[in-house]
Amino acid sequence: MALNIFYKISTLYQAMDKTWDNIASQYDFQCNGCENNCCRSLFFHHTLVEKAYLLHGFDQLSRNIKEESISRARDYCSKTFQKTNATTSLKLMCPLNRDGRCILYKYRPMICRLHGLPHELHKPGNTVLQGKGCDAGFFDSKKYIAFDRTPFYREMAGIEMAYRKKTHKNGRIKETVAQMLAG
């Protein structure tokens, strides 16, 4: 079961990457891991299937790398999520980032893949949300190139529903990568 679901999410991720690369090249934008990069953003992930896929990739790392990553994740969580239940974005580096690159790049979640470019998301009821992209791209001075995330979100929702049905897992998830690793 997991292999079929993981194949589906991998295929979706490849489509996301291809689209992102295409749009980025039209903007002549290349992410160089600036100081304000998305790996320092406080992103919450909301799908169990992405968590399972990330942990599947994590399981393939060496024991030493896993232990170091878990230690970093716990440190991240202790600083970010205080005992008062308040969440503080300290712009800490993701525990999976080494030397400016993700050690689980192939398994990174959807928001890590789609972040950075100006985009749109069509919500039910004809509401369109627009994101301006990261500051490093200077996108405000450029003509908008259509990047509709909606089809990716819809397909991810379908994969998530299939995963939940097969695993009999329910409930909401709202976790950072650090929380996923720290357990």
C-alpha positions in Angstrom: 0.0 0.0 0.0 2.6 2.5 1.1 4.6 2.0 -2.1 1.6 2.8 -4.3 0.8 5.9 -2.3 4.5 6.9 -2.2 4.7 6.5 -6.0 1.7 8.8 -6.4 3.1 11.5 -4.1 6.5 11.2 -5.8 4.9 11.7 -9.2 3.0 14.7 -7.9 6.2 16.2 -6.4 7.9 15.8 -9.7 5.1 17.7 -11.5 5.4 20.4 -8.8 9.2 20.7 -9.3 8.8 20.8 -13.1 6.2 23.5 -12.9 8.2 25.5 -10.3 11.4 25.2 -12.4 9.5 26.4 -15.5 8.0 29.4 -13.9 11.3 30.3 -12.1 13.2 30.2 -15.4 10.6 32.5 -16.9 11.3 35.0 -14.1 15.0 34.3 -14.5 14.9 33.4 -10.8 17.3 31.0 -9.0 17.0 30.3 -5.3 20.5 30.7 -3.8 19.5 30.0 -0.2 19.6 33.7 1.0 19.6 34.5 4.7 15.8 34.9 4.7 15.1 31.6 2.8 12.2 29.3 3.2 14.2 26.8 5.3 14.1 29.4 8.1 10.3 30.0 7.7 7.9 28.6 10.2 5.9 26.2 7.9 3.2 24.0 9.2 2.3 20.9 7.2 -1.2 19.5 7.2 -1.1 16.1 5.5 -0.3 12.7 7.1 0.9 11.3 3.8 3.6 14.0 3.4 4.7 13.2 7.0 4.8 9.5 6.2 6.8 10.1 3.0 9.3 12.4 4.7 9.8 9.9 7.5 10.2 7.1 4.8 13.1 9.2 3.4 14.4 9.9 6.9 14.6 6.1 7.6 17.0 5.7 4.7 19.6 8.1 6.3 22.6 6.8 8.3 22.1 6.4 12.0 24.5 9.3 12.8 22.7 11.7 10.4 19.3 10.7 11.9 20.5 11.2 15.5 22.0 14.6 14.6 18.8 15.6 12.8 16.6 14.5 15.7 18.8 16.5 18.1 18.5 19.6 15.9 14.7 19.0 15.6 14.3 18.8 19.4 16.4 22.0 19.9 14.2 23.7 17.2 11.0 22.7 18.9 12.2 23.7 22.4 13.0 27.2 21.2 10.0 27.6 18.9 7.2 26.1 21.0 7.5 27.4 24.5 5.7 25.8 27.4 3.1 28.5 27.3 1.8 27.0 24.0 2.9 30.2 22.2 4.6 29.8 18.9 7.6 32.0 18.2 9.1 32.2 14.8 12.8 32.7 15.5 13.9 32.1 11.9 15.7 28.9 12.9 17.1 26.7 10.2 15.2 23.6 9.4 16.9 20.6 11.1 17.2 18.9 7.7 19.3 21.7 6.2 23.0 21.0 5.9 25.3 23.6 4.3 22.3 25.4 2.7 20.7 22.3 1.2 18.0 19.9 2.3 19.4 16.4 3.1 15.9 15.0 2.2 15.4 17.1 -0.9 13.6 14.3 -2.8 11.2 13.8 0.1 10.6 17.4 1.2 7.0 18.5 1.6 4.8 20.4 -0.8 5.2 23.8 0.7 9.0 23.5 0.6 8.7 22.8 -3.1 6.2 25.5 -4.0 7.5 28.4 -1.9 9.2 31.4 -3.3 7.3 32.2 -6.5 4.3 34.5 -6.9 1.3 32.3 -7.1 -2.5 31.9 -6.9 -4.8 29.5 -5.2 -8.5 29.3 -6.2 -10.6 28.5 -3.2 -14.3 27.4 -3.3 -16.6 30.2 -3.9 -14.4 31.9 -6.5 -12.1 33.4 -3.9 -8.6 33.7 -5.3 -5.6 34.0 -2.9 -2.4 35.4 -4.2 1.1 35.1 -2.8 3.7 37.6 -3.8 6.8 35.3 -3.7 9.9 35.8 -1.8 11.7 39.1 -1.5 14.9 37.8 -3.1 13.1 37.5 -6.4 12.1 41.2 -6.7 8.8 40.0 -8.1 7.0 43.2 -7.4 8.9 44.8 -10.3 8.0 42.0 -12.7 4.9 41.0 -14.7 3.0 38.2 -13.0 3.5 34.8 -14.6 0.5 32.5 -13.8 1.4 29.9 -11.2 -1.8 28.3 -10.0 -1.2 25.9 -7.1 -4.8 24.8 -7.0 -4.4 21.6 -9.1 -1.5 20.5 -6.9 -3.5 21.1 -3.7 -6.4 19.1 -5.2 -4.3 16.2 -6.2 -2.6 16.2 -2.8 -6.0 16.1 -1.1 -6.9 13.1 -3.1 -3.7 11.3 -2.2 -4.2 12.3 1.4 -7.8 10.8 1.4 -6.5 7.6 -0.1 -3.7 7.3 2.5 -6.1 8.0 5.4 -8.6 5.4 4.0 -5.9 2.7 3.7 -4.2 3.4 7.0 -7.3 4.1 9.0 -5.7 7.3 10.3 -7.8 10.3 11.0 -7.5 13.6 12.8 -5.9 16.9 12.0 -2.2 17.4 11.6 -0.4 20.7 12.0 3.3 20.1 12.4 6.6 21.5 11.3 9.3 19.3 9.9 11.1 19.6 13.2 8.0 18.3 15.1 7.7 15.4 12.7 11.3 14.4 13.4 11.2 15.1 17.2 8.3 12.8 17.6 
